[in-house]
Structure formats: structure tokens, C-alpha cells
Amino acid sequence: ILCEKDDLAEGTSSRSGKLVHGGLRYLEYYEFRLVREALIEREVLLESAPHIIWPMRFVLPHSPDDRPAWLVRLGLFLYDHLGGRKRLPATRTLNLRTAPEGAPIKDVFKRGFEYSDCWVDDARLVIINALDAAERGAKILARTACTAARRENGLWSVEMRDSRTGVTTTVRARALINAAGPWVNDIINRVAGQNSKRNVRLVKGSHIVVPKFWEGRQAYLVQNSDKRVIFINPYQNDLALIGTTDIPYDGRPEDVKADSSEIDYLIKIVNRYFKRELARDDVIYSFSGVRPLYDDNADNPSAVTRDYIFELDASAGQAPLLSVFGGKITTFRKLAEHALDRIAPFFPKMGTRWTSKGYLPGGDIANADFEQFLGDLGREYPWMPASLVKHYG
């Protein structure tokens, strides 16, 4: 049973930067295991859901004031080789004054680099995972809050309240997995009545959406003087998605929103690099999400690990409670595998791993070649909108 207090993907999962990526900047913080795992997962997800995940090239204009060229080259070399890249093209160096990708960039930036990552429809990724689980027998309960959980006779007794009807039901479970993201500690403390030595650190990440202001399908990754990087990605055909910020947050996750200073910050960084400068009037809308990062006591929010940690509460003879701290959208599948590994001793008949070779609903496309698939469908059904194919495969 999946108990989701709001709608599917209503929180952090749909307010991301819409990327399946290794996390190039995490190499600076020596997160080699995390980057390698994310790069491997990038390949797995590209195979399993090519209708909602597709390759994208990223142009990184080089600014010698921020990071030296040798460091950028080293990072990109590792990025190309850590995860066994198979489907995506390799990094290359660009002369921004002659390459078409450099046309929108200010002339002061002469050199750049181009590398590969992937775009994802993040909300749809959540939904097709839920659909896949439902097809395999899971019960998906959206708009149903877990209001209480207590151990009784070797099982969990879990109370769930449907927010639409107000009806409360109770179910018995052999294990409870707490994957509540920003609310993980609330579930431990208030709902389950337990204690934890671990915490999540809430970090707000905001994005702005503006009209697309360059030609081509490539995205851009630009550096700022504070050592942060900002993505400028094509979005919904004729728009651009710009983000993200990293701001400590101590409010209610439900109330998060981008503030004026964050919008100005993103515009300022874009205007440092691009000939076509943005103004506040260009911003069509903004959105903000709360990233529930595992609190590793790092001083800088950007340096907080994006890795995930598990806490298993399973005293002798008691039903297990497994809580998940941290994580990122790219590694969701691997995180789920590791979570099941932790509770496997309580389920002797648990089957073997299989998701790395499976397809998510709509993703069973020959050679994972979505462009070919879309073209073939367009010729056979010329009336069909491409947006439907990108949603349903």
C-alpha cells in the first residue's frame, strides 16, 4: 500500500529541475560513489522510460574567474567515464565564437564545453511508477494521510484518513517504510511515536520560467561567482526553465515559494552570460520545491550531500520501520532496491531484483529510440499530438 497525503508528485518530486543526471558539481565535493550510481541510473532510466526521459546536450561556457579550465576538463572526463556511458555522446570542447551553440553567449566568453545528460518529465515519472506498481498488485491511495502508526502483536497498525471523504481506516502491515521526504521526521516522531538521531535539512530550490531566448535544442550550464551553477534548459517547446537556488528553509514544506531575491539572483546570473538579457517582466511564473537533504552538518547548503541514508528501527520481535533520509530523483530506483535489501530479512520469500531490466508503462520502445518511435507514429497517425506520445508512449 502506498499512502500519499496529497496527490501523486504534488510536492518535491514535481518541483525539480526536470533532470536525470549524474550531478557534475557533486564531484567537487568528492561524492564519487553518488555520481557513479547516478550516471549508471541515468542509462537504466533512459532505457526504461524513453518517452519521458530523453538526451540533452549541455553547453558550459568557461569563465576562468570561477573554475580553471583544467578542473572543468577533469570533471567532465570523470563524468564521461565513471558510469559506463553507453548511449550518450561524449564531452567536446567548443569555440563559442564559431560554434552555433555559442551564438547567444556574450563575446567575452571564448571557450566552452559540451556534455550530455537527460531531461525528465518528473511528475509523469512518479505517475508511471505508481501505475506500474498498481498493475503488479499494489494499492495506491492518493489524498490519504497516515495519521497514526503503532506496533501491535508483531505488526504495524496504521491509521489512514481519506482527505476527500474524512473516512479513517486501519490496516495491518508487516513493515512500514517512511519515504515522506520533507516530512520524514514528522512521521517518525508524531505519527509513529518514535525517536531518531538523524534529521533532514530542508533546502529551498527555486526556478523561473521565461520565453526561450536562443535557437537550438541545447541547454546551458553556467557558473556563478559563489561557485554555484545554474541550468538554463529548453522547456515545453518555446519556454526556458532556469534554476536552481539553494536556500536554507525552516517553514512548512507546503508553503514554499520563490521570493523576489531568488528571482533577481537567477536573472543576474543569466545576464552575465547571455547577449539577450532578461528583465523581471520576462518571468512568466516561478516555482519552488523543498529538497529534504540528509543533514550531514555541512555549513554551505550547496555542499550538503545529495546521497541517501536509511535508518532501520527493528527491535527484537518488532515490526520494522525503515526511514529514508535524502535522495535525488535520478537514483530513486536504486534507492528503492537498497530499501528492500534492508527489510529483506523480514520477508524470507521476497523475490530477486528485476527493475533494472524492466520497462515503465509506455517505455517499451524499440532500441529506446524515442525520436524514431515518434516519427513512425507521426507518419501512421498524423493527427496525433506529439505531447500525447511523450506522456503515454
C-alpha positions in Angstrom: 0.0 0.0 0.0 1.2 3.5 -0.9 -0.3 6.1 1.4 0.2 9.6 -0.1 -1.3 12.5 1.8 -1.7 14.8 -1.3 -1.9 14.0 -5.0 0.9 12.0 -6.6 4.0 14.2 -7.2 2.4 17.2 -5.6 5.4 18.0 -3.5 9.2 18.0 -4.2 9.0 15.4 -6.9 7.3 17.7 -9.4 9.3 20.8 -8.4 12.7 19.7 -9.5 15.0 20.9 -12.3 13.5 18.2 -14.5 16.8 16.4 -15.0 18.1 12.8 -14.8 21.7 13.5 -14.3 24.9 12.4 -12.6 25.4 15.6 -10.8 28.5 17.1 -12.3 29.1 19.6 -9.5 29.0 16.9 -6.8 32.4 15.8 -8.0 33.8 18.9 -6.3 32.6 17.5 -3.0 34.2 14.1 -3.7 30.8 12.4 -4.0 32.2 9.9 -6.4 30.0 7.0 -5.3 26.9 9.0 -5.7 27.9 10.4 -9.1 28.8 6.9 -10.4 25.5 5.5 -9.1 23.5 8.4 -10.7 25.3 8.0 -14.0 24.6 4.3 -14.1 20.9 5.0 -13.3 20.8 7.6 -16.0 21.4 4.9 -18.5 18.9 2.5 -16.9 16.2 5.1 -16.8 16.8 6.2 -20.4 16.2 2.6 -21.4 13.1 2.0 -19.2 11.2 5.2 -20.0 12.5 6.9 -23.2 9.1 8.6 -23.8 9.5 10.8 -20.7 13.4 10.8 -20.4 15.4 12.0 -23.4 19.1 13.0 -24.0 20.0 16.7 -23.9 23.3 18.4 -24.6 24.5 21.0 -22.1 26.9 23.9 -23.1 29.1 25.1 -20.3 30.7 28.5 -21.2 34.1 28.7 -19.5 34.7 31.5 -17.1 38.3 31.5 -15.8 37.3 33.6 -12.9 35.2 30.8 -11.4 36.9 27.4 -12.1 40.2 26.8 -14.1 39.8 25.0 -17.4 41.9 22.0 -16.3 39.5 21.4 -13.4 36.4 21.6 -15.7 38.1 19.2 -18.1 39.0 16.8 -15.3 35.5 16.8 -14.0 34.0 16.2 -17.4 36.4 13.4 -18.1 35.4 11.7 -14.9 31.7 12.4 -15.8 32.1 10.6 -19.1 33.8 7.5 -17.7 32.6 6.9 -14.1 29.2 5.4 -15.0 30.0 3.4 -18.1 28.4 5.8 -20.6 26.8 3.8 -23.5 24.0 5.8 -25.2 25.0 9.4 -24.8 27.7 11.3 -26.8 30.9 12.3 -25.1 32.1 15.7 -24.0 33.7 18.0 -26.5 35.4 21.4 -26.4 33.7 24.3 -28.2 34.9 27.5 -29.7 32.0 29.7 -28.7 32.8 32.3 -31.3 32.4 29.9 -34.2 30.1 27.1 -32.9 26.4 27.8 -33.3 25.9 26.9 -29.6 27.9 30.0 -28.7 25.8 32.4 -30.7 23.6 33.6 -27.7 26.7 33.9 -25.4 28.4 37.2 -24.8 31.7 37.6 -26.8 33.8 37.8 -23.6 33.3 34.0 -23.3 35.5 32.4 -25.9 35.7 28.8 -25.0 33.2 26.3 -23.7 32.4 22.6 -23.2 29.5 20.5 -24.2 28.4 17.3 -22.4 25.4 15.0 -22.1 22.7 14.5 -19.5 19.0 13.8 -19.7 15.7 15.7 -19.3 12.7 14.1 -17.5 9.1 14.8 -17.1 9.4 14.4 -13.3 5.7 14.4 -12.4 5.0 11.8 -15.1 7.8 9.7 -13.8 6.1 9.4 -10.4 2.8 8.6 -12.0 4.0 5.8 -14.3 5.9 4.2 -11.3 2.6 4.3 -9.4 0.8 2.8 -12.5 3.4 0.1 -12.7 3.0 -0.8 -9.1 -0.8 -0.9 -9.3 -0.6 -3.2 -12.3 1.6 -5.5 -10.1 -0.9 -5.5 -7.3 -0.1 -2.5 -5.2 -2.8 -0.3 -3.8 -2.2 3.4 -4.5 -4.0 5.7 -2.0 -3.7 9.3 -3.1 -5.0 12.1 -0.8 -4.8 9.7 2.1 -2.8 10.8 5.1 -1.1 8.4 7.5 -2.4 9.8 10.8 -1.1 7.2 13.3 1.0 4.1 13.4 1.7 1.8 16.3 3.1 -1.7 16.8 0.7 -4.4 17.9 1.5 -8.1 18.1 4.5 -8.1 15.8 2.7 -5.9 13.1 2.1 -2.3 12.4 -1.4 -0.9 12.9 -1.6 2.1 10.6 -4.5 4.6 10.6 -5.2 6.4 7.3 -7.5 9.2 6.7 -9.0 10.0 3.2 -9.0 13.8 2.9 -11.9 13.7 0.4 -14.3 11.7 2.5 -12.9 12.2 6.0 -13.1 8.4 6.5 -10.4 6.8 8.6 -9.4 3.2 8.0 -6.9 0.9 9.7 -4.6 -1.6 8.1 -2.1 -4.1 9.4 1.4 -4.2 7.9 4.5 -6.4 8.4 6.7 -3.4 7.7 6.5 0.4 7.4 8.7 2.3 5.0 8.8 6.1 5.8 9.6 7.8 2.5 7.9 11.0 3.3 10.6 13.3 2.1 10.4 16.7 3.9 8.0 15.1 6.4 10.2 12.1 7.3 10.9 13.2 10.9 7.2 14.2 11.4 6.2 10.6 10.5 8.8 9.2 12.9 8.0 11.5 15.8 4.3 12.5 15.6 2.8 9.6 13.6 4.8 6.6 14.8 5.8 8.0 18.2 9.4 7.0 17.8 12.7 8.9 18.1 15.5 9.4 15.6 19.1 10.6 15.8 19.0 11.6 12.1 17.4 14.6 10.5 16.7 16.1 7.1 17.9 19.5 6.3 15.3 21.4 4.2 16.8 23.4 1.3 14.6 25.5 -0.9 15.3 25.4 -4.7 13.5 27.9 -6.9 13.1 28.1 -10.7 11.8 30.7 -13.1 10.2 30.1 -16.4 10.7 32.7 -19.2 10.3 32.7 -23.0 13.1 30.7 -24.7 15.8 33.2 -25.9 18.1 31.1 -28.0 18.0 28.9 -31.1 18.6 25.1 -30.9 17.7 22.3 -28.6 20.8 22.5 -26.3 20.7 23.6 -22.7 23.2 25.7 -20.8 25.0 25.3 -17.5 26.6 28.5 -16.2 28.8 29.2 -13.2 28.4 31.9 -10.7 31.0 33.7 -8.6 29.6 32.0 -5.4 30.6 28.6 -7.0 27.0 27.6 -7.7 25.9 26.5 -11.1 22.6 27.3 -12.8 20.8 25.3 -15.5 19.1 27.1 -18.4 17.0 24.4 -20.2 14.6 24.3 -23.1 11.1 23.8 -21.6 7.8 23.0 -23.2 8.7 23.9 -26.8 9.1 27.6 -26.5 10.0 28.3 -22.9 13.1 28.2 -20.8 13.5 26.8 -17.3 16.2 28.4 -15.2 17.4 27.3 -11.8 18.0 26.4 -9.1 18.8 28.3 -5.9 20.0 26.7 -2.6 18.4 28.5 0.4 18.0 27.0 3.9 14.3 26.7 4.7 12.6 26.2 8.0 8.9 26.8 7.1 6.2 24.4 6.2 7.0 22.5 3.0 3.5 23.1 1.8 4.1 26.9 1.9 7.3 27.2 0.0 7.5 29.7 -2.9 10.2 31.6 -4.7 10.9 35.0 -3.3 12.0 38.2 -5.1 15.6 37.9 -4.2 15.9 34.4 -5.7 14.3 35.6 -8.9 16.7 38.5 -9.1 19.6 36.2 -8.4 18.8 33.9 -11.3 18.2 36.7 -13.7 21.5 38.3 -12.7 23.5 35.1 -13.5 21.8 34.6 -16.8 22.5 38.2 -17.8 26.2 37.7 -17.0 26.5 35.2 -19.8 23.8 35.9 -22.5 23.5 38.7 -25.0 19.8 38.7 -24.7 19.4 40.0 -21.1 16.4 39.2 -19.0 14.2 41.5 -17.0 11.6 40.8 -14.3 8.8 41.2 -16.9 10.2 38.2 -18.8 9.3 35.9 -15.9 6.1 34.1 -16.8 6.0 32.2 -13.5 8.2 30.7 -10.8 8.0 27.6 -8.6 9.9 26.3 -5.6 10.5 23.0 -4.0 11.9 21.8 -0.7 14.7 19.3 -1.0 14.9 17.0 2.0 18.6 16.5 2.2 20.2 14.3 4.8 21.7 16.7 7.4 25.5 16.0 7.4 26.2 19.3 9.2 27.8 21.0 6.2 27.9 24.8 6.6 27.1 25.5 2.9 23.7 24.3 1.7 25.2 23.6 -1.7 27.7 21.3 0.0 25.1 19.2 1.8 25.2 15.6 0.5 22.6 14.6 -2.1 23.1 11.0 -1.1 20.6 9.0 0.9 20.7 7.3 4.3 18.5 4.7 5.8 17.5 4.2 9.5 16.1 0.9 10.4 14.2 0.6 13.7 13.6 -3.1 14.3 14.0 -4.2 17.9 13.8 -7.9 18.5 10.4 -9.3 17.6 9.0 -6.0 16.5 7.8 -5.0 13.0 10.4 -2.9 11.2 10.3 0.8 10.5 12.6 1.9 7.7 13.1 5.7 7.3 14.7 7.3 4.2 16.7 10.5 4.6 17.7 12.4 1.5 18.0 11.1 -2.1 17.5 12.6 -5.5 15.1 11.8 -8.4 17.8 10.2 -10.6 18.6 7.5 -8.0 15.0 6.7 -7.0 15.1 3.2 -8.4 18.4 2.3 -6.8 17.3 3.8 -3.5 14.2 1.5 -3.7 16.3 -1.5 -4.3 18.5 -0.7 -1.3 15.5 -0.1 0.9 14.1 -3.5 0.0 17.5 -5.0 0.8 17.3 -3.6 4.3 13.9 -5.1 5.0 14.5 -8.4 3.1 15.4 -10.3 6.4 11.8 -9.8 7.5 10.4 -11.2 4.2 12.1 -14.6 3.5 10.0 -15.1 0.3 11.0 -11.7 -1.2 11.9 -12.2 -4.9 15.0 -11.1 -6.7 15.7 -7.7 -8.2 14.3 -7.1 -11.7 13.6 -3.4 -12.2 16.9 -2.6 -13.9 15.8 -4.6 -16.9 12.1 -3.7 -16.9 10.1 -1.0 -18.7 7.9 1.5 -17.1 4.4 2.0 -18.6 4.8 3.4 -22.1 8.5 2.8 -22.2 8.6 -0.4 -24.3 10.1 1.3 -27.4 12.4 -0.5 -29.8 16.0 0.3 -29.0 14.8 3.0 -26.6 14.8 5.3 -29.7 12.0 7.7 -29.0 12.7 10.0 -31.9 12.3 7.1 -34.3 9.2 5.9 -32.5 7.7 9.4 -32.6 8.4 9.8 -36.3 6.9 6.4 -37.1 3.7 7.2 -35.2 3.5 10.6 -36.8 3.5 9.1 -40.3 0.9 6.5 -39.3 -1.2 8.8 -37.2 -0.6 12.3 -38.5 -3.4 13.7 -36.3 -1.8 12.6 -33.1 -0.2 15.4 -30.9 3.4 14.7 -30.0 2.6 15.7 -26.4 0.3 12.7 -26.0 3.1 10.3 -27.2 5.5 11.9 -24.8 3.1 11.3 -21.9 1.9 7.8 -22.8 4.5 6.3 -25.1 
